[in-house]
Amino acid sequence: MTQRTIVLKPKGTIIRYPVTDYTVFLLELKEQFRRQTLIHLDMSKRGPEVKDINPFDFTFIKPIGMGTFGMVYLTQLKCNKDFYAIKVLRKKTIIDSKARWFINRSRRYIEGIDFPFCQKLLCSFQDTGFLFLCQKLRVGGDLYWNLCKQKTIYEPLTVFYAAQIVLAIEYLHYVGIVHRNIKPENILLHTNGYVKLTGFTFAKKIRDSMSYTLCGTTEYMAPEMIKQKGHNRSVDWWSLGVLIYELVAGFTPFGADDPFKTYENITKCKYAVCAHFSLGLEELLLGLLKIEPFERLGMVREGVQEVKDARFFQDIDWLRLINQELHAPFIPPYKEVDSNFPELEPVKIVPPKCDSGIALFRGF
């Protein structure tokens, strides 16, 4: 039997370099997002090549990451030996958790996300037991794994990483998406030293309304989410503050051995400033880690521009950053494709013989 040729590449991208007008650039991406999400809803417009791909086209080498509903695997496409990262979600876990609608919705949003500092979905598919989300492999690993090796990430490098996440958040909020799970594990390092925000499982379209879902990772949750009083895009700016603190300090600002103490620290915004923090970093944390959502940087007066104008980012040329013209302070070294990933226990992906809800996940 002749092996078929499969080419996986992002579809529908309109990113053109150099970007000369950032406002126009965002408007184009917003329209692109709208078109892509509409195409996902209309199954007749989706390419046949997406429907034809199945798990047997890949060799699943080893797990390289863990998530709420499954694991991320290092895989190799059999026809051309290219490497990819595939997130494998167990259907039974999703159905038992009553998260089917949640997953289907986030999958539709991921289809349309297309930004230089966001991880792009290449394709998705399913079998009787699992859902598969295929993305490019970022051999630099994630920031959490790099943080574990280095203990802390020095402040100028943190500025470089955080500035890209600021632009990613700005884009997501511009198209109406709130990420709700920004943390080092969801930030991937590219070979050029730049980063990609991933982990859109909890992403939701929230404009002027509120959401009351408790989701994400506890140490990065904003006070209003923990109190379940309703939250909006402000939770991403809080998580950015926690992320920046952790990268420079080596630990999260509110974490404690007792989960209830962690909740208390967050809701009362109790954290200590490390002696080596710069004045610019202290000022930024003070602006992002506000108990009241609409008092946070990113939510007041000039919106995201106030975050960009913070002293912490004073050396960032934002237009050169989006064009990836700034020198990356750190290039991730690697000997093998899996050099920068943790060693995890291998898990066999064996789908059940019976149908575990293919109709329930129509579109994958």
C-alpha positions as CSV (number, residue, x, y, z in Angstrom):
1,M,0.0,0.0,0.0
2,T,1.5,3.4,-1.1
3,Q,2.0,5.8,1.8
4,R,0.2,9.0,1.2
5,T,1.9,12.4,1.4
6,I,0.7,14.8,4.0
7,V,1.8,18.4,4.4
8,L,0.9,20.2,7.6
9,K,1.2,23.9,7.6
10,P,-0.9,26.8,9.0
11,K,-3.8,27.8,6.7
12,G,-5.3,31.1,6.1
13,T,-2.5,33.1,7.7
14,I,-2.2,36.8,6.6
15,I,0.8,37.8,8.7
16,R,3.1,39.9,6.4
17,Y,6.4,41.3,7.4
18,P,7.5,43.9,8.1
19,V,4.5,45.3,10.1
20,T,4.5,49.0,9.6
21,D,1.1,50.0,11.1
22,Y,0.3,47.9,14.2
23,T,-3.3,49.2,14.4
24,V,-4.0,48.1,10.8
25,F,-2.2,44.8,11.5
26,L,-4.6,44.0,14.4
27,L,-7.6,44.9,12.3
28,E,-6.5,42.5,9.6
29,L,-6.0,39.7,12.2
30,K,-9.4,40.4,13.8
31,E,-11.1,39.9,10.4
32,Q,-9.0,36.8,9.8
33,F,-10.1,35.4,13.2
34,R,-13.7,36.1,12.4
35,R,-13.5,34.3,9.0
36,Q,-11.7,31.3,10.4
37,T,-14.1,30.7,13.3
38,L,-17.0,31.0,10.8
39,I,-15.4,28.4,8.5
40,H,-15.0,26.0,11.4
41,L,-18.8,26.3,12.1
42,D,-19.5,25.6,8.4
43,M,-18.1,22.0,8.0
44,S,-18.6,22.2,4.2
45,K,-15.9,24.8,3.9
46,R,-13.2,22.9,5.8
47,G,-10.5,21.3,3.8
48,P,-10.7,17.6,3.0
49,E,-7.1,17.2,4.0
50,V,-8.0,17.9,7.6
51,K,-10.6,15.2,7.7
52,D,-8.3,12.6,6.1
53,I,-5.6,12.8,8.8
54,N,-5.7,10.2,11.5
55,P,-3.5,9.0,14.4
56,F,-2.0,6.2,12.3
57,D,-0.2,8.8,10.2
58,F,2.0,9.6,13.1
59,T,4.5,7.7,15.3
60,F,3.9,8.7,18.9
61,I,7.4,8.8,20.4
62,K,7.0,10.0,24.0
63,P,5.0,12.3,26.3
64,I,6.5,15.7,26.8
65,G,3.8,17.6,28.7
66,M,0.7,17.1,30.8
67,G,-2.7,18.9,30.7
68,T,-6.1,18.8,32.4
69,F,-7.7,16.3,30.1
70,G,-4.6,14.4,28.7
71,M,-1.0,14.7,27.6
72,V,1.2,16.3,24.9
73,Y,3.2,13.9,22.8
74,L,6.3,14.2,20.7
75,T,5.3,12.7,17.4
76,Q,6.8,12.1,13.9
77,L,4.8,12.2,10.7
78,K,5.5,8.9,9.0
79,C,5.5,10.2,5.4
80,N,8.2,12.9,5.8
81,K,9.7,12.3,9.3
82,D,8.9,15.8,10.5
83,F,8.3,16.3,14.2
84,Y,5.1,17.7,15.8
85,A,3.6,18.1,19.2
86,I,0.2,16.6,19.5
87,K,-2.1,17.2,22.5
88,V,-4.1,14.0,23.2
89,L,-7.4,14.5,25.1
90,R,-9.2,11.5,26.5
91,K,-12.9,11.7,25.6
92,K,-14.1,9.7,28.6
93,T,-12.4,12.2,30.9
94,I,-14.0,15.1,29.1
95,I,-17.4,13.6,29.1
96,D,-17.2,12.5,32.8
97,S,-16.1,16.1,33.7
98,K,-19.1,17.5,31.7
99,A,-16.6,19.6,29.7
100,R,-17.6,18.5,26.1
101,W,-19.2,21.8,25.2
102,F,-16.2,23.6,26.8
103,I,-13.7,21.7,24.7
104,N,-15.7,22.0,21.5
105,R,-15.9,25.8,22.0
106,S,-12.2,26.3,22.8
107,R,-11.4,24.2,19.7
108,R,-13.4,26.6,17.5
109,Y,-11.5,29.6,18.9
110,I,-8.1,27.9,18.5
111,E,-9.0,27.4,14.8
112,G,-9.0,31.2,14.3
113,I,-6.0,32.3,16.5
114,D,-3.2,33.5,14.3
115,F,-0.6,35.8,15.9
116,P,3.3,35.8,15.9
117,F,3.4,35.1,19.7
118,C,0.6,32.5,19.8
119,Q,1.0,28.8,19.0
120,K,-0.9,28.0,15.8
121,L,-3.1,24.9,15.4
122,L,-2.2,22.9,12.3
123,C,-5.0,20.4,12.4
124,S,-7.2,18.3,14.6
125,F,-8.8,14.8,14.4
126,Q,-10.3,12.1,16.5
127,D,-10.7,8.4,16.9
128,T,-13.1,6.4,19.1
129,G,-11.4,7.3,22.4
130,F,-9.3,10.5,21.9
131,L,-9.2,14.0,20.5
132,F,-5.9,15.1,18.8
133,L,-4.7,18.7,18.4
134,C,-1.6,18.9,16.2
135,Q,0.9,21.8,16.5
136,K,4.5,22.6,15.5
137,L,7.1,21.3,17.9
138,R,9.0,24.0,19.7
139,V,12.3,22.4,20.6
140,G,13.2,25.0,23.2
141,G,10.6,23.5,25.6
142,D,8.4,25.6,27.8
143,L,9.4,28.3,30.3
144,Y,8.5,26.2,33.3
145,W,11.0,23.5,32.3
146,N,13.6,26.2,31.6
147,L,12.8,27.8,35.0
148,C,13.3,24.5,36.8
149,K,16.8,24.2,35.2
150,Q,17.9,27.8,35.8
151,K,16.0,28.5,39.1
152,T,15.3,32.1,38.0
153,I,15.3,34.0,34.7
154,Y,17.2,37.2,34.9
155,E,15.2,40.4,34.6
156,P,16.2,41.7,31.1
157,L,15.3,38.3,29.7
158,T,12.0,38.4,31.6
159,V,11.3,41.8,30.1
160,F,11.8,40.3,26.6
161,Y,9.5,37.3,27.3
162,A,6.8,39.3,29.1
163,A,6.6,42.0,26.3
164,Q,5.7,39.2,23.8
165,I,3.0,37.9,26.2
166,V,1.7,41.5,26.5
167,L,1.2,41.6,22.7
168,A,-0.4,38.1,22.7
169,I,-2.8,39.2,25.4
170,E,-3.6,42.4,23.5
171,Y,-4.4,40.4,20.4
172,L,-6.5,37.8,22.2
173,H,-8.5,40.5,24.0
174,Y,-8.9,42.5,20.7
175,V,-10.6,39.5,19.1
176,G,-12.7,38.9,22.2
177,I,-10.8,36.0,23.7
178,V,-9.7,35.6,27.4
179,H,-6.9,33.0,27.9
180,R,-7.5,32.3,31.6
181,N,-4.5,30.0,32.1
182,I,-1.3,32.1,31.5
183,K,1.6,30.4,33.2
184,P,5.2,29.2,32.4
185,E,4.0,25.8,31.3
186,N,1.9,27.4,28.5
187,I,4.7,29.5,27.1
188,L,6.9,27.7,24.5
189,L,10.4,28.7,23.4
190,H,11.1,28.9,19.7
191,T,14.5,28.2,18.2
192,N,15.0,31.9,17.5
193,G,14.6,32.8,21.2
194,Y,11.1,34.2,20.9
195,V,8.1,32.7,22.6
196,K,4.7,31.3,21.8
197,L,1.7,31.4,24.1
198,T,-0.3,28.1,24.0
199,G,-2.7,26.2,26.3
200,F,-6.0,27.6,25.1
201,T,-8.1,24.8,26.7
202,F,-9.8,27.3,29.0
203,A,-10.0,30.2,26.5
204,K,-13.4,31.8,26.3
205,K,-15.0,34.6,24.3
206,I,-15.8,37.3,26.9
207,R,-16.4,40.9,25.7
208,D,-18.5,43.1,28.0
209,S,-20.1,40.2,29.8
210,M,-18.9,38.1,32.8
211,S,-17.9,34.5,33.2
212,Y,-18.3,32.6,36.5
213,T,-16.4,29.4,35.7
214,L,-13.6,28.5,38.1
215,C,-10.8,27.3,35.9
216,G,-7.1,27.5,35.3
217,T,-4.2,26.9,37.8
218,T,-4.8,28.1,41.4
219,E,-1.6,30.1,41.9
220,Y,-2.3,32.2,38.8
221,M,-6.0,32.8,39.4
222,A,-7.2,36.3,40.1
223,P,-9.2,37.1,43.3
224,E,-12.5,37.6,41.4
225,M,-12.2,34.2,39.9
226,I,-11.5,32.5,43.2
227,K,-14.4,34.4,44.8
228,Q,-16.6,33.4,41.7
229,K,-18.0,36.9,41.6
230,G,-17.7,37.0,37.9
231,H,-14.6,37.8,35.8
232,N,-13.6,39.1,32.4
233,R,-10.3,39.9,30.6
234,S,-8.8,41.4,33.7
235,V,-7.8,37.9,34.9
236,D,-5.2,37.7,32.2
237,W,-3.5,40.9,33.4
238,W,-3.4,39.5,36.9
239,S,-1.8,36.2,35.6
240,L,0.8,38.2,33.7
241,G,1.8,39.8,37.0
242,V,2.1,36.4,38.7
243,L,4.1,35.1,35.7
244,I,6.6,38.0,35.7
245,Y,7.1,37.7,39.5
246,E,7.7,33.9,39.2
247,L,10.2,34.3,36.4
248,V,12.4,36.8,38.3
249,A,11.9,35.3,41.8
250,G,11.9,31.6,41.0
251,F,8.6,31.0,42.8
252,T,5.0,32.4,42.7
253,P,4.0,35.3,44.8
254,F,1.0,33.7,46.5
255,G,1.9,30.0,46.7
256,A,1.7,28.2,50.1
257,D,1.8,24.6,51.3
258,D,-1.8,24.9,52.4
259,P,-4.1,25.5,49.4
260,F,-6.5,27.5,51.6
261,K,-3.5,29.8,52.6
262,T,-2.8,30.2,48.8
263,Y,-6.5,31.3,48.3
264,E,-6.2,33.7,51.2
265,N,-2.9,35.2,49.9
266,I,-4.5,35.8,46.5
267,T,-7.8,37.3,47.8
268,K,-5.9,39.6,50.1
269,C,-3.1,40.2,47.6
270,K,-0.4,39.3,50.2
271,Y,3.0,38.9,48.6
272,A,6.6,39.9,49.4
273,V,8.9,41.9,47.1
274,C,12.3,40.3,46.6
275,A,15.4,42.5,47.3
276,H,16.8,42.1,43.8
277,F,13.6,43.4,42.1
278,S,14.1,46.6,40.1
279,L,12.0,49.6,40.8
280,G,10.4,49.2,37.4
281,L,9.4,45.6,38.2
282,E,8.0,46.6,41.6
283,E,5.9,49.3,40.0
284,L,4.6,46.9,37.3
285,L,3.6,44.3,39.9
286,L,1.9,47.0,41.9
287,G,-0.2,47.9,38.9
288,L,-1.0,44.4,37.7
289,L,-1.7,42.7,41.1
290,K,-4.6,44.8,42.1
291,I,-7.5,43.2,44.0
292,E,-10.1,45.3,42.1
293,P,-10.2,44.2,38.5
294,F,-10.8,47.6,36.9
295,E,-7.9,49.2,38.8
296,R,-5.4,46.9,37.2
297,L,-3.0,48.0,34.4
298,G,-4.5,47.0,31.1
299,M,-8.0,47.8,32.4
300,V,-7.8,51.5,33.2
301,R,-7.8,54.6,31.0
302,E,-5.4,53.8,28.2
303,G,-5.8,50.1,28.5
304,V,-2.9,48.0,27.2
305,Q,-1.0,51.1,26.3
306,E,-0.4,51.8,30.0
307,V,1.2,48.3,30.3
308,K,3.4,49.1,27.4
309,D,4.4,52.4,28.8
310,A,5.5,50.9,32.2
311,R,9.1,51.6,33.2
312,F,9.7,47.8,33.2
313,F,9.2,47.9,29.4
314,Q,11.0,51.2,28.7
315,D,13.7,49.5,26.5
316,I,11.2,47.6,24.3
317,D,10.6,48.9,20.7
318,W,7.2,47.3,20.3
319,L,7.1,47.6,16.4
320,R,10.5,45.9,16.2
321,L,9.4,43.3,18.6
322,I,6.3,42.3,16.6
323,N,8.6,42.1,13.5
324,Q,11.0,39.9,15.6
325,E,13.9,42.3,14.8
326,L,15.1,42.6,18.4
327,H,18.0,40.5,19.5
328,A,16.9,37.5,21.6
329,P,18.9,37.5,24.9
330,F,18.8,33.7,25.0
331,I,18.7,31.0,22.3
332,P,17.6,27.7,23.7
333,P,20.3,25.0,23.0
334,Y,19.3,21.5,22.1
335,K,21.1,18.3,21.0
336,E,18.0,16.2,20.2
337,V,14.4,17.2,19.5
338,D,13.5,16.1,23.0
339,S,16.4,17.7,24.9
340,N,14.4,20.4,26.5
341,F,11.4,18.4,27.7
342,P,10.9,16.5,31.0
343,E,11.1,12.7,31.2
344,L,7.5,11.5,31.8
345,E,6.1,8.0,32.2
346,P,5.0,6.7,28.7
347,V,1.3,6.0,28.4
348,K,-0.1,3.8,25.6
349,I,-2.8,5.4,23.5
350,V,-5.2,2.6,23.0
351,P,-8.6,3.7,21.8
352,P,-11.7,1.6,22.8
353,K,-13.3,-0.6,20.2
354,C,-16.7,1.0,20.7
355,D,-17.6,4.6,19.6
356,S,-16.9,6.9,22.6
357,G,-18.8,9.8,21.1
358,I,-17.5,10.8,17.7
359,A,-20.8,12.6,17.0
360,L,-20.4,14.4,20.3
361,F,-17.2,16.0,19.0
362,R,-18.2,16.7,15.4
363,G,-15.7,19.0,13.9
364,F,-12.5,17.4,15.2
